[in-house]
Amino acid sequence: PYEAVNGECRFNNSMIGAKVKRVVNITEYDERELQRFVGLEGPVTVAFVVANDFRLYSNGVYSTNLCGSPSPKDLTHAVLI
């Protein structure tokens, strides 16, 4: 974990839990492509912009009517699928 504020963080190779084998881009809004990659390749990370109501999310499938067209610099959260 990152613990340093104005110094070096501690790193221990034995604590590595996973390694990235390769990186691919999935077409934006292509749910079938995402489904295929999750099923055939393993976990996939997804980045998204948090809508104001996300802070109230507690469990289940998150859904909102608050949409936008964010630029990559606006992406604030990443999840593992």
mmCIF file of the N, C-alpha and C atoms, coordinates in Angstrom:
data_MODEL
# 
_entry.id   MODEL 
# 
loop_
_atom_site.group_PDB 
_atom_site.id 
_atom_site.type_symbol 
_atom_site.label_atom_id 
_atom_site.label_alt_id 
_atom_site.label_comp_id 
_atom_site.label_asym_id 
_atom_site.label_entity_id 
_atom_site.label_seq_id 
_atom_site.pdbx_PDB_ins_code 
_atom_site.Cartn_x 
_atom_site.Cartn_y 
_atom_site.Cartn_z 
_atom_site.occupancy 
_atom_site.B_iso_or_equiv 
_atom_site.pdbx_formal_charge 
_atom_site.auth_seq_id 
_atom_site.auth_comp_id 
_atom_site.auth_asym_id 
_atom_site.auth_atom_id 
_atom_site.pdbx_PDB_model_num 
ATOM 1   N N  . PRO A 1 1  ? 0.818   -1.214  0.000   1.00 0.00 ? 1  PRO A N  1 
ATOM 2   C CA . PRO A 1 1  ? 0.000   0.000   0.000   1.00 0.00 ? 1  PRO A CA 1 
ATOM 3   C C  . PRO A 1 1  ? 0.853   1.265   0.000   1.00 0.00 ? 1  PRO A C  1 
ATOM 4   N N  . TYR A 1 2  ? 0.337   2.317   -0.580  1.00 0.00 ? 2  TYR A N  1 
ATOM 5   C CA . TYR A 1 2  ? 1.029   3.603   -0.588  1.00 0.00 ? 2  TYR A CA 1 
ATOM 6   C C  . TYR A 1 2  ? 0.797   4.261   0.758   1.00 0.00 ? 2  TYR A C  1 
ATOM 7   N N  . GLU A 1 3  ? 1.882   4.539   1.456   1.00 0.00 ? 3  GLU A N  1 
ATOM 8   C CA . GLU A 1 3  ? 1.781   5.143   2.779   1.00 0.00 ? 3  GLU A CA 1 
ATOM 9   C C  . GLU A 1 3  ? 2.571   6.443   2.884   1.00 0.00 ? 3  GLU A C  1 
ATOM 10  N N  . ALA A 1 4  ? 3.420   6.707   1.915   1.00 0.00 ? 4  ALA A N  1 
ATOM 11  C CA . ALA A 1 4  ? 4.287   7.875   1.996   1.00 0.00 ? 4  ALA A CA 1 
ATOM 12  C C  . ALA A 1 4  ? 3.533   9.145   1.633   1.00 0.00 ? 4  ALA A C  1 
ATOM 13  N N  . VAL A 1 5  ? 3.862   10.217  2.300   1.00 0.00 ? 5  VAL A N  1 
ATOM 14  C CA . VAL A 1 5  ? 3.309   11.515  1.950   1.00 0.00 ? 5  VAL A CA 1 
ATOM 15  C C  . VAL A 1 5  ? 4.395   12.327  1.267   1.00 0.00 ? 5  VAL A C  1 
ATOM 16  N N  . ASN A 1 6  ? 5.521   12.460  1.920   1.00 0.00 ? 6  ASN A N  1 
ATOM 17  C CA . ASN A 1 6  ? 6.666   13.164  1.351   1.00 0.00 ? 6  ASN A CA 1 
ATOM 18  C C  . ASN A 1 6  ? 7.899   12.287  1.465   1.00 0.00 ? 6  ASN A C  1 
ATOM 19  N N  . GLY A 1 7  ? 7.837   11.117  0.923   1.00 0.00 ? 7  GLY A N  1 
ATOM 20  C CA . GLY A 1 7  ? 8.958   10.195  1.019   1.00 0.00 ? 7  GLY A CA 1 
ATOM 21  C C  . GLY A 1 7  ? 8.734   9.002   0.120   1.00 0.00 ? 7  GLY A C  1 
ATOM 22  N N  . GLU A 1 8  ? 9.393   7.916   0.438   1.00 0.00 ? 8  GLU A N  1 
ATOM 23  C CA . GLU A 1 8  ? 9.280   6.716   -0.382  1.00 0.00 ? 8  GLU A CA 1 
ATOM 24  C C  . GLU A 1 8  ? 8.231   5.769   0.190   1.00 0.00 ? 8  GLU A C  1 
ATOM 25  N N  . CYS A 1 9  ? 7.533   5.084   -0.697  1.00 0.00 ? 9  CYS A N  1 
ATOM 26  C CA . CYS A 1 9  ? 6.603   4.065   -0.226  1.00 0.00 ? 9  CYS A CA 1 
ATOM 27  C C  . CYS A 1 9  ? 7.352   2.748   -0.105  1.00 0.00 ? 9  CYS A C  1 
ATOM 28  N N  . ARG A 1 10 ? 6.830   1.869   0.715   1.00 0.00 ? 10 ARG A N  1 
ATOM 29  C CA . ARG A 1 10 ? 7.439   0.550   0.876   1.00 0.00 ? 10 ARG A CA 1 
ATOM 30  C C  . ARG A 1 10 ? 6.864   -0.375  -0.185  1.00 0.00 ? 10 ARG A C  1 
ATOM 31  N N  . PHE A 1 11 ? 7.730   -1.183  -0.775  1.00 0.00 ? 11 PHE A N  1 
ATOM 32  C CA . PHE A 1 11 ? 7.284   -2.132  -1.792  1.00 0.00 ? 11 PHE A CA 1 
ATOM 33  C C  . PHE A 1 11 ? 7.880   -3.490  -1.486  1.00 0.00 ? 11 PHE A C  1 
ATOM 34  N N  . ASN A 1 12 ? 7.039   -4.527  -1.568  1.00 0.00 ? 12 ASN A N  1 
ATOM 35  C CA . ASN A 1 12 ? 7.484   -5.864  -1.277  1.00 0.00 ? 12 ASN A CA 1 
ATOM 36  C C  . ASN A 1 12 ? 7.003   -6.772  -2.414  1.00 0.00 ? 12 ASN A C  1 
ATOM 37  N N  . ASN A 1 13 ? 7.947   -7.310  -3.200  1.00 0.00 ? 13 ASN A N  1 
ATOM 38  C CA . ASN A 1 13 ? 7.586   -8.170  -4.332  1.00 0.00 ? 13 ASN A CA 1 
ATOM 39  C C  . ASN A 1 13 ? 6.696   -9.338  -3.937  1.00 0.00 ? 13 ASN A C  1 
ATOM 40  N N  . SER A 1 14 ? 6.849   -9.852  -2.725  1.00 0.00 ? 14 SER A N  1 
ATOM 41  C CA . SER A 1 14 ? 6.060   -11.007 -2.316  1.00 0.00 ? 14 SER A CA 1 
ATOM 42  C C  . SER A 1 14 ? 4.588   -10.654 -2.118  1.00 0.00 ? 14 SER A C  1 
ATOM 43  N N  . MET A 1 15 ? 4.262   -9.368  -2.097  1.00 0.00 ? 15 MET A N  1 
ATOM 44  C CA . MET A 1 15 ? 2.874   -8.939  -1.895  1.00 0.00 ? 15 MET A CA 1 
ATOM 45  C C  . MET A 1 15 ? 2.124   -8.705  -3.209  1.00 0.00 ? 15 MET A C  1 
ATOM 46  N N  . ILE A 1 16 ? 2.780   -8.948  -4.337  1.00 0.00 ? 16 ILE A N  1 
ATOM 47  C CA . ILE A 1 16 ? 2.128   -8.771  -5.636  1.00 0.00 ? 16 ILE A CA 1 
ATOM 48  C C  . ILE A 1 16 ? 1.049   -9.834  -5.779  1.00 0.00 ? 16 ILE A C  1 
ATOM 49  N N  . GLY A 1 17 ? -0.200  -9.408  -6.008  1.00 0.00 ? 17 GLY A N  1 
ATOM 50  C CA . GLY A 1 17 ? -1.310  -10.342 -6.115  1.00 0.00 ? 17 GLY A CA 1 
ATOM 51  C C  . GLY A 1 17 ? -1.679  -10.696 -7.534  1.00 0.00 ? 17 GLY A C  1 
ATOM 52  N N  . ALA A 1 18 ? -1.299  -9.851  -8.490  1.00 0.00 ? 18 ALA A N  1 
ATOM 53  C CA . ALA A 1 18 ? -1.643  -10.111 -9.881  1.00 0.00 ? 18 ALA A CA 1 
ATOM 54  C C  . ALA A 1 18 ? -0.693  -9.327  -10.771 1.00 0.00 ? 18 ALA A C  1 
ATOM 55  N N  . LYS A 1 19 ? -0.523  -9.822  -11.978 1.00 0.00 ? 19 LYS A N  1 
ATOM 56  C CA . LYS A 1 19 ? 0.318   -9.136  -12.957 1.00 0.00 ? 19 LYS A CA 1 
ATOM 57  C C  . LYS A 1 19 ? -0.481  -8.959  -14.239 1.00 0.00 ? 19 LYS A C  1 
ATOM 58  N N  . VAL A 1 20 ? -0.280  -7.855  -14.912 1.00 0.00 ? 20 VAL A N  1 
ATOM 59  C CA . VAL A 1 20 ? -0.950  -7.580  -16.179 1.00 0.00 ? 20 VAL A CA 1 
ATOM 60  C C  . VAL A 1 20 ? -0.206  -8.316  -17.284 1.00 0.00 ? 20 VAL A C  1 
ATOM 61  N N  . LYS A 1 21 ? -0.938  -9.172  -18.006 1.00 0.00 ? 21 LYS A N  1 
ATOM 62  C CA . LYS A 1 21 ? -0.322  -9.925  -19.098 1.00 0.00 ? 21 LYS A CA 1 
ATOM 63  C C  . LYS A 1 21 ? -0.335  -9.133  -20.395 1.00 0.00 ? 21 LYS A C  1 
ATOM 64  N N  . ARG A 1 22 ? -1.431  -8.407  -20.620 1.00 0.00 ? 22 ARG A N  1 
ATOM 65  C CA . ARG A 1 22 ? -1.521  -7.609  -21.840 1.00 0.00 ? 22 ARG A CA 1 
ATOM 66  C C  . ARG A 1 22 ? -2.612  -6.563  -21.668 1.00 0.00 ? 22 ARG A C  1 
ATOM 67  N N  . VAL A 1 23 ? -2.587  -5.590  -22.534 1.00 0.00 ? 23 VAL A N  1 
ATOM 68  C CA . VAL A 1 23 ? -3.567  -4.503  -22.490 1.00 0.00 ? 23 VAL A CA 1 
ATOM 69  C C  . VAL A 1 23 ? -4.243  -4.427  -23.851 1.00 0.00 ? 23 VAL A C  1 
ATOM 70  N N  . VAL A 1 24 ? -5.569  -4.350  -23.847 1.00 0.00 ? 24 VAL A N  1 
ATOM 71  C CA . VAL A 1 24 ? -6.341  -4.175  -25.078 1.00 0.00 ? 24 VAL A CA 1 
ATOM 72  C C  . VAL A 1 24 ? -7.397  -3.111  -24.818 1.00 0.00 ? 24 VAL A C  1 
ATOM 73  N N  . ASN A 1 25 ? -7.835  -2.474  -25.857 1.00 0.00 ? 25 ASN A N  1 
ATOM 74  C CA . ASN A 1 25 ? -8.925  -1.504  -25.753 1.00 0.00 ? 25 ASN A CA 1 
ATOM 75  C C  . ASN A 1 25 ? -10.201 -2.126  -26.268 1.00 0.00 ? 25 ASN A C  1 
ATOM 76  N N  . ILE A 1 26 ? -11.267 -1.946  -25.535 1.00 0.00 ? 26 ILE A N  1 
ATOM 77  C CA . ILE A 1 26 ? -12.581 -2.429  -25.943 1.00 0.00 ? 26 ILE A CA 1 
ATOM 78  C C  . ILE A 1 26 ? -13.373 -1.224  -26.440 1.00 0.00 ? 26 ILE A C  1 
ATOM 79  N N  . THR A 1 27 ? -14.098 -1.421  -27.517 1.00 0.00 ? 27 THR A N  1 
ATOM 80  C CA . THR A 1 27 ? -14.870 -0.340  -28.114 1.00 0.00 ? 27 THR A CA 1 
ATOM 81  C C  . THR A 1 27 ? -15.870 0.223   -27.116 1.00 0.00 ? 27 THR A C  1 
ATOM 82  N N  . GLU A 1 28 ? -15.884 1.539   -26.983 1.00 0.00 ? 28 GLU A N  1 
ATOM 83  C CA . GLU A 1 28 ? -16.796 2.203   -26.055 1.00 0.00 ? 28 GLU A CA 1 
ATOM 84  C C  . GLU A 1 28 ? -18.247 1.842   -26.371 1.00 0.00 ? 28 GLU A C  1 
ATOM 85  N N  . TYR A 1 29 ? -19.013 1.533   -25.348 1.00 0.00 ? 29 TYR A N  1 
ATOM 86  C CA . TYR A 1 29 ? -20.440 1.185   -25.433 1.00 0.00 ? 29 TYR A CA 1 
ATOM 87  C C  . TYR A 1 29 ? -20.716 -0.149  -26.112 1.00 0.00 ? 29 TYR A C  1 
ATOM 88  N N  . ASP A 1 30 ? -19.696 -0.976  -26.363 1.00 0.00 ? 30 ASP A N  1 
ATOM 89  C CA . ASP A 1 30 ? -19.899 -2.275  -27.000 1.00 0.00 ? 30 ASP A CA 1 
ATOM 90  C C  . ASP A 1 30 ? -19.996 -3.347  -25.914 1.00 0.00 ? 30 ASP A C  1 
ATOM 91  N N  . GLU A 1 31 ? -21.206 -3.580  -25.413 1.00 0.00 ? 31 GLU A N  1 
ATOM 92  C CA . GLU A 1 31 ? -21.409 -4.521  -24.308 1.00 0.00 ? 31 GLU A CA 1 
ATOM 93  C C  . GLU A 1 31 ? -21.094 -5.956  -24.707 1.00 0.00 ? 31 GLU A C  1 
ATOM 94  N N  . ARG A 1 32 ? -21.345 -6.318  -25.957 1.00 0.00 ? 32 ARG A N  1 
ATOM 95  C CA . ARG A 1 32 ? -21.036 -7.682  -26.402 1.00 0.00 ? 32 ARG A CA 1 
ATOM 96  C C  . ARG A 1 32 ? -19.526 -7.922  -26.414 1.00 0.00 ? 32 ARG A C  1 
ATOM 97  N N  . GLU A 1 33 ? -18.769 -6.935  -26.845 1.00 0.00 ? 33 GLU A N  1 
ATOM 98  C CA . GLU A 1 33 ? -17.311 -7.074  -26.841 1.00 0.00 ? 33 GLU A CA 1 
ATOM 99  C C  . GLU A 1 33 ? -16.794 -7.181  -25.405 1.00 0.00 ? 33 GLU A C  1 
ATOM 100 N N  . LEU A 1 34 ? -17.349 -6.384  -24.506 1.00 0.00 ? 34 LEU A N  1 
ATOM 101 C CA . LEU A 1 34 ? -16.973 -6.457  -23.093 1.00 0.00 ? 34 LEU A CA 1 
ATOM 102 C C  . LEU A 1 34 ? -17.298 -7.846  -22.537 1.00 0.00 ? 34 LEU A C  1 
ATOM 103 N N  . GLN A 1 35 ? -18.489 -8.340  -22.851 1.00 0.00 ? 35 GLN A N  1 
ATOM 104 C CA . GLN A 1 35 ? -18.900 -9.667  -22.391 1.00 0.00 ? 35 GLN A CA 1 
ATOM 105 C C  . GLN A 1 35 ? -17.948 -10.747 -22.904 1.00 0.00 ? 35 GLN A C  1 
ATOM 106 N N  . ARG A 1 36 ? -17.565 -10.655 -24.161 1.00 0.00 ? 36 ARG A N  1 
ATOM 107 C CA . ARG A 1 36 ? -16.656 -11.645 -24.744 1.00 0.00 ? 36 ARG A CA 1 
ATOM 108 C C  . ARG A 1 36 ? -15.290 -11.613 -24.053 1.00 0.00 ? 36 ARG A C  1 
ATOM 109 N N  . PHE A 1 37 ? -14.754 -10.414 -23.826 1.00 0.00 ? 37 PHE A N  1 
ATOM 110 C CA . PHE A 1 37 ? -13.445 -10.316 -23.189 1.00 0.00 ? 37 PHE A CA 1 
ATOM 111 C C  . PHE A 1 37 ? -13.478 -10.818 -21.757 1.00 0.00 ? 37 PHE A C  1 
ATOM 112 N N  . VAL A 1 38 ? -14.535 -10.511 -21.014 1.00 0.00 ? 38 VAL A N  1 
ATOM 113 C CA . VAL A 1 38 ? -14.637 -10.997 -19.639 1.00 0.00 ? 38 VAL A CA 1 
ATOM 114 C C  . VAL A 1 38 ? -14.715 -12.514 -19.628 1.00 0.00 ? 38 VAL A C  1 
ATOM 115 N N  . GLY A 1 39 ? -15.477 -13.083 -20.545 1.00 0.00 ? 39 GLY A N  1 
ATOM 116 C CA . GLY A 1 39 ? -15.644 -14.531 -20.588 1.00 0.00 ? 39 GLY A CA 1 
ATOM 117 C C  . GLY A 1 39 ? -14.419 -15.282 -21.083 1.00 0.00 ? 39 GLY A C  1 
ATOM 118 N N  . LEU A 1 40 ? -13.688 -14.704 -22.029 1.00 0.00 ? 40 LEU A N  1 
ATOM 119 C CA . LEU A 1 40 ? -12.575 -15.422 -22.646 1.00 0.00 ? 40 LEU A CA 1 
ATOM 120 C C  . LEU A 1 40 ? -11.199 -15.020 -22.124 1.00 0.00 ? 40 LEU A C  1 
ATOM 121 N N  . GLU A 1 41 ? -11.050 -13.789 -21.707 1.00 0.00 ? 41 GLU A N  1 
ATOM 122 C CA . GLU A 1 41 ? -9.735  -13.277 -21.327 1.00 0.00 ? 41 GLU A CA 1 
ATOM 123 C C  . GLU A 1 41 ? -9.555  -13.130 -19.822 1.00 0.00 ? 41 GLU A C  1 
ATOM 124 N N  . GLY A 1 42 ? -10.640 -13.040 -19.071 1.00 0.00 ? 42 GLY A N  1 
ATOM 125 C CA . GLY A 1 42 ? -10.512 -12.848 -17.635 1.00 0.00 ? 42 GLY A CA 1 
ATOM 126 C C  . GLY A 1 42 ? -10.960 -11.461 -17.225 1.00 0.00 ? 42 GLY A C  1 
ATOM 127 N N  . PRO A 1 43 ? -10.524 -11.005 -16.073 1.00 0.00 ? 43 PRO A N  1 
ATOM 128 C CA . PRO A 1 43 ? -11.001 -9.716  -15.565 1.00 0.00 ? 43 PRO A CA 1 
ATOM 129 C C  . PRO A 1 43 ? -10.651 -8.557  -16.492 1.00 0.00 ? 43 PRO A C  1 
ATOM 130 N N  . VAL A 1 44 ? -11.537 -7.580  -16.507 1.00 0.00 ? 44 VAL A N  1 
ATOM 131 C CA . VAL A 1 44 ? -11.374 -6.376  -17.321 1.00 0.00 ? 44 VAL A CA 1 
ATOM 132 C C  . VAL A 1 44 ? -11.594 -5.178  -16.417 1.00 0.00 ? 44 VAL A C  1 
ATOM 133 N N  . THR A 1 45 ? -10.758 -4.158  -16.549 1.00 0.00 ? 45 THR A N  1 
ATOM 134 C CA . THR A 1 45 ? -10.982 -2.926  -15.794 1.00 0.00 ? 45 THR A CA 1 
ATOM 135 C C  . THR A 1 45 ? -11.772 -1.953  -16.652 1.00 0.00 ? 45 THR A C  1 
ATOM 136 N N  . VAL A 1 46 ? -12.656 -1.225  -15.996 1.00 0.00 ? 46 VAL A N  1 
ATOM 137 C CA . VAL A 1 46 ? -13.497 -0.245  -16.673 1.00 0.00 ? 46 VAL A CA 1 
ATOM 138 C C  . VAL A 1 46 ? -13.421 1.053   -15.895 1.00 0.00 ? 46 VAL A C  1 
ATOM 139 N N  . ALA A 1 47 ? -13.252 2.160   -16.602 1.00 0.00 ? 47 ALA A N  1 
ATOM 140 C CA . ALA A 1 47 ? -13.219 3.474   -15.957 1.00 0.00 ? 47 ALA A CA 1 
ATOM 141 C C  . ALA A 1 47 ? -14.498 4.214   -16.305 1.00 0.00 ? 47 ALA A C  1 
ATOM 142 N N  . PHE A 1 48 ? -14.996 4.999   -15.343 1.00 0.00 ? 48 PHE A N  1 
ATOM 143 C CA . PHE A 1 48 ? -16.222 5.748   -15.598 1.00 0.00 ? 48 PHE A CA 1 
ATOM 144 C C  . PHE A 1 48 ? -16.268 7.017   -14.762 1.00 0.00 ? 48 PHE A C  1 
ATOM 145 N N  . VAL A 1 49 ? -17.184 7.892   -15.131 1.00 0.00 ? 49 VAL A N  1 
ATOM 146 C CA . VAL A 1 49 ? -17.418 9.118   -14.387 1.00 0.00 ? 49 VAL A CA 1 
ATOM 147 C C  . VAL A 1 49 ? -18.523 8.850   -13.385 1.00 0.00 ? 49 VAL A C  1 
ATOM 148 N N  . VAL A 1 50 ? -18.323 9.267   -12.163 1.00 0.00 ? 50 VAL A N  1 
ATOM 149 C CA . VAL A 1 50 ? -19.324 9.040   -11.132 1.00 0.00 ? 50 VAL A CA 1 
ATOM 150 C C  . VAL A 1 50 ? -20.397 10.123  -11.197 1.00 0.00 ? 50 VAL A C  1 
ATOM 151 N N  . ALA A 1 51 ? -21.649 9.695   -11.309 1.00 0.00 ? 51 ALA A N  1 
ATOM 152 C CA . ALA A 1 51 ? -22.776 10.620  -11.226 1.00 0.00 ? 51 ALA A CA 1 
ATOM 153 C C  . ALA A 1 51 ? -23.005 10.946  -9.750  1.00 0.00 ? 51 ALA A C  1 
ATOM 154 N N  . ASN A 1 52 ? -23.645 12.053  -9.485  1.00 0.00 ? 52 ASN A N  1 
ATOM 155 C CA . ASN A 1 52 ? -23.856 12.491  -8.099  1.00 0.00 ? 52 ASN A CA 1 
ATOM 156 C C  . ASN A 1 52 ? -24.547 11.438  -7.238  1.00 0.00 ? 52 ASN A C  1 
ATOM 157 N N  . ASP A 1 53 ? -25.444 10.659  -7.835  1.00 0.00 ? 53 ASP A N  1 
ATOM 158 C CA . ASP A 1 53 ? -26.179 9.678   -7.034  1.00 0.00 ? 53 ASP A CA 1 
ATOM 159 C C  . ASP A 1 53 ? -25.365 8.418   -6.732  1.00 0.00 ? 53 ASP A C  1 
ATOM 160 N N  . PHE A 1 54 ? -24.180 8.271   -7.313  1.00 0.00 ? 54 PHE A N  1 
ATOM 161 C CA . PHE A 1 54 ? -23.365 7.082   -7.064  1.00 0.00 ? 54 PHE A CA 1 
ATOM 162 C C  . PHE A 1 54 ? -22.919 6.996   -5.609  1.00 0.00 ? 54 PHE A C  1 
ATOM 163 N N  . ARG A 1 55 ? -22.753 8.128   -4.969  1.00 0.00 ? 55 ARG A N  1 
ATOM 164 C CA . ARG A 1 55 ? -22.290 8.103   -3.573  1.00 0.00 ? 55 ARG A CA 1 
ATOM 165 C C  . ARG A 1 55 ? -23.313 7.451   -2.651  1.00 0.00 ? 55 ARG A C  1 
ATOM 166 N N  . LEU A 1 56 ? -24.560 7.314   -3.092  1.00 0.00 ? 56 LEU A N  1 
ATOM 167 C CA . LEU A 1 56 ? -25.592 6.660   -2.303  1.00 0.00 ? 56 LEU A CA 1 
ATOM 168 C C  . LEU A 1 56 ? -25.709 5.161   -2.623  1.00 0.00 ? 56 LEU A C  1 
ATOM 169 N N  . TYR A 1 57 ? -24.947 4.680   -3.609  1.00 0.00 ? 57 TYR A N  1 
ATOM 170 C CA . TYR A 1 57 ? -24.997 3.274   -4.011  1.00 0.00 ? 57 TYR A CA 1 
ATOM 171 C C  . TYR A 1 57 ? -24.500 2.392   -2.871  1.00 0.00 ? 57 TYR A C  1 
ATOM 172 N N  . SER A 1 58 ? -25.191 1.269   -2.626  1.00 0.00 ? 58 SER A N  1 
ATOM 173 C CA . SER A 1 58 ? -24.745 0.373   -1.564  1.00 0.00 ? 58 SER A CA 1 
ATOM 174 C C  . SER A 1 58 ? -24.578 -1.071  -2.032  1.00 0.00 ? 58 SER A C  1 
ATOM 175 N N  . ASN A 1 59 ? -25.418 -1.548  -2.968  1.00 0.00 ? 59 ASN A N  1 
ATOM 176 C CA . ASN A 1 59 ? -25.239 -2.902  -3.468  1.00 0.00 ? 59 ASN A CA 1 
ATOM 177 C C  . ASN A 1 59 ? -26.111 -3.136  -4.691  1.00 0.00 ? 59 ASN A C  1 
ATOM 178 N N  . GLY A 1 60 ? -25.926 -4.280  -5.338  1.00 0.00 ? 60 GLY A N  1 
ATOM 179 C CA . GLY A 1 60 ? -26.731 -4.638  -6.503  1.00 0.00 ? 60 GLY A CA 1 
ATOM 180 C C  . GLY A 1 60 ? -26.217 -3.981  -7.771  1.00 0.00 ? 60 GLY A C  1 
ATOM 181 N N  . VAL A 1 61 ? -27.072 -3.905  -8.761  1.00 0.00 ? 61 VAL A N  1 
ATOM 182 C CA . VAL A 1 61 ? -26.720 -3.303  -10.044 1.00 0.00 ? 61 VAL A CA 1 
ATOM 183 C C  . VAL A 1 61 ? -26.997 -1.808  -9.967  1.00 0.00 ? 61 VAL A C  1 
ATOM 184 N N  . TYR A 1 62 ? -25.959 -1.016  -10.186 1.00 0.00 ? 62 TYR A N  1 
ATOM 185 C CA . TYR A 1 62 ? -26.094 0.444   -10.147 1.00 0.00 ? 62 TYR A CA 1 
ATOM 186 C C  . TYR A 1 62 ? -26.708 0.926   -11.454 1.00 0.00 ? 62 TYR A C  1 
ATOM 187 N N  . SER A 1 63 ? -27.661 1.814   -11.363 1.00 0.00 ? 63 SER A N  1 
ATOM 188 C CA . SER A 1 63 ? -28.310 2.392   -12.527 1.00 0.00 ? 63 SER A CA 1 
ATOM 189 C C  . SER A 1 63 ? -28.633 3.846   -12.231 1.00 0.00 ? 63 SER A C  1 
ATOM 190 N N  . THR A 1 64 ? -28.503 4.686   -13.250 1.00 0.00 ? 64 THR A N  1 
ATOM 191 C CA . THR A 1 64 ? -28.815 6.098   -13.081 1.00 0.00 ? 64 THR A CA 1 
ATOM 192 C C  . THR A 1 64 ? -29.344 6.665   -14.380 1.00 0.00 ? 64 THR A C  1 
ATOM 193 N N  . ASN A 1 65 ? -30.102 7.739   -14.274 1.00 0.00 ? 65 ASN A N  1 
ATOM 194 C CA . ASN A 1 65 ? -30.571 8.463   -15.452 1.00 0.00 ? 65 ASN A CA 1 
ATOM 195 C C  . ASN A 1 65 ? -29.690 9.670   -15.737 1.00 0.00 ? 65 ASN A C  1 
ATOM 196 N N  . LEU A 1 66 ? -28.713 9.924   -14.874 1.00 0.00 ? 66 LEU A N  1 
ATOM 197 C CA . LEU A 1 66 ? -27.799 11.046  -15.041 1.00 0.00 ? 66 LEU A CA 1 
ATOM 198 C C  . LEU A 1 66 ? -26.685 10.625  -15.992 1.00 0.00 ? 66 LEU A C  1 
ATOM 199 N N  . CYS A 1 67 ? -26.688 11.154  -17.180 1.00 0.00 ? 67 CYS A N  1 
ATOM 200 C CA . CYS A 1 67 ? -25.695 10.769  -18.182 1.00 0.00 ? 67 CYS A CA 1 
ATOM 201 C C  . CYS A 1 67 ? -24.958 11.997  -18.683 1.00 0.00 ? 67 CYS A C  1 
ATOM 202 N N  . GLY A 1 68 ? -23.884 11.749  -19.342 1.00 0.00 ? 68 GLY A N  1 
ATOM 203 C CA . GLY A 1 68 ? -23.105 12.828  -19.924 1.00 0.00 ? 68 GLY A CA 1 
ATOM 204 C C  . GLY A 1 68 ? -22.176 12.259  -20.974 1.00 0.00 ? 68 GLY A C  1 
ATOM 205 N N  . SER A 1 69 ? -21.341 13.092  -21.482 1.00 0.00 ? 69 SER A N  1 
ATOM 206 C CA . SER A 1 69 ? -20.374 12.685  -22.479 1.00 0.00 ? 69 SER A CA 1 
ATOM 207 C C  . SER A 1 69 ? -18.997 13.095  -21.988 1.00 0.00 ? 69 SER A C  1 
ATOM 208 N N  . PRO A 1 70 ? -18.447 12.334  -21.058 1.00 0.00 ? 70 PRO A N  1 
ATOM 209 C CA . PRO A 1 70 ? -17.187 12.749  -20.437 1.00 0.00 ? 70 PRO A CA 1 
ATOM 210 C C  . PRO A 1 70 ? -15.991 12.580  -21.361 1.00 0.00 ? 70 PRO A C  1 
ATOM 211 N N  . SER A 1 71 ? -14.991 13.376  -21.104 1.00 0.00 ? 71 SER A N  1 
ATOM 212 C CA . SER A 1 71 ? -13.717 13.183  -21.780 1.00 0.00 ? 71 SER A CA 1 
ATOM 213 C C  . SER A 1 71 ? -12.863 12.295  -20.875 1.00 0.00 ? 71 SER A C  1 
ATOM 214 N N  . PRO A 1 72 ? -11.807 11.686  -21.417 1.00 0.00 ? 72 PRO A N  1 
ATOM 215 C CA . PRO A 1 72 ? -10.974 10.810  -20.587 1.00 0.00 ? 72 PRO A CA 1 
ATOM 216 C C  . PRO A 1 72 ? -10.454 11.473  -19.314 1.00 0.00 ? 72 PRO A C  1 
ATOM 217 N N  . LYS A 1 73 ? -10.233 12.763  -19.328 1.00 0.00 ? 73 LYS A N  1 
ATOM 218 C CA . LYS A 1 73 ? -9.725  13.444  -18.128 1.00 0.00 ? 73 LYS A CA 1 
ATOM 219 C C  . LYS A 1 73 ? -10.775 13.501  -17.023 1.00 0.00 ? 73 LYS A C  1 
ATOM 220 N N  . ASP A 1 74 ? -12.050 13.275  -17.366 1.00 0.00 ? 74 ASP A N  1 
ATOM 221 C CA . ASP A 1 74 ? -13.132 13.319  -16.385 1.00 0.00 ? 74 ASP A CA 1 
ATOM 222 C C  . ASP A 1 74 ? -13.368 11.976  -15.688 1.00 0.00 ? 74 ASP A C  1 
ATOM 223 N N  . LEU A 1 75 ? -12.728 10.918  -16.150 1.00 0.00 ? 75 LEU A N  1 
ATOM 224 C CA . LEU A 1 75 ? -12.922 9.600   -15.562 1.00 0.00 ? 75 LEU A CA 1 
ATOM 225 C C  . LEU A 1 75 ? -12.385 9.603   -14.145 1.00 0.00 ? 75 LEU A C  1 
ATOM 226 N N  . THR A 1 76 ? -13.223 9.176   -13.198 1.00 0.00 ? 76 THR A N  1 
ATOM 227 C CA . THR A 1 76 ? -12.859 9.294   -11.789 1.00 0.00 ? 76 THR A CA 1 
ATOM 228 C C  . THR A 1 76 ? -12.810 7.969   -11.049 1.00 0.00 ? 76 THR A C  1 
ATOM 229 N N  . HIS A 1 77 ? -13.399 6.915   -11.589 1.00 0.00 ? 77 HIS A N  1 
ATOM 230 C CA . HIS A 1 77 ? -13.454 5.636   -10.887 1.00 0.00 ? 77 HIS A CA 1 
ATOM 231 C C  . HIS A 1 77 ? -13.113 4.495   -11.836 1.00 0.00 ? 77 HIS A C  1 
ATOM 232 N N  . ALA A 1 78 ? -12.527 3.455   -11.282 1.00 0.00 ? 78 ALA A N  1 
ATOM 233 C CA . ALA A 1 78 ? -12.232 2.257   -12.055 1.00 0.00 ? 78 ALA A CA 1 
ATOM 234 C C  . ALA A 1 78 ? -12.736 1.062   -11.257 1.00 0.00 ? 78 ALA A C  1 
ATOM 235 N N  . VAL A 1 79 ? -13.290 0.098   -11.955 1.00 0.00 ? 79 VAL A N  1 
ATOM 236 C CA . VAL A 1 79 ? -13.774 -1.122  -11.316 1.00 0.00 ? 79 VAL A CA 1 
ATOM 237 C C  . VAL A 1 79 ? -13.261 -2.325  -12.101 1.00 0.00 ? 79 VAL A C  1 
ATOM 238 N N  . LEU A 1 80 ? -13.239 -3.466  -11.449 1.00 0.00 ? 80 LEU A N  1 
ATOM 239 C CA . LEU A 1 80 ? -12.823 -4.706  -12.074 1.00 0.00 ? 80 LEU A CA 1 
ATOM 240 C C  . LEU A 1 80 ? -14.062 -5.542  -12.368 1.00 0.00 ? 80 LEU A C  1 
ATOM 241 N N  . ILE A 1 81 ? -14.197 -5.943  -13.620 1.00 0.00 ? 81 ILE A N  1 
ATOM 242 C CA . ILE A 1 81 ? -15.339 -6.761  -14.031 1.00 0.00 ? 81 ILE A CA 1 
ATOM 243 C C  . ILE A 1 81 ? -14.831 -8.172  -14.287 1.00 0.00 ? 81 ILE A C  1 
# 
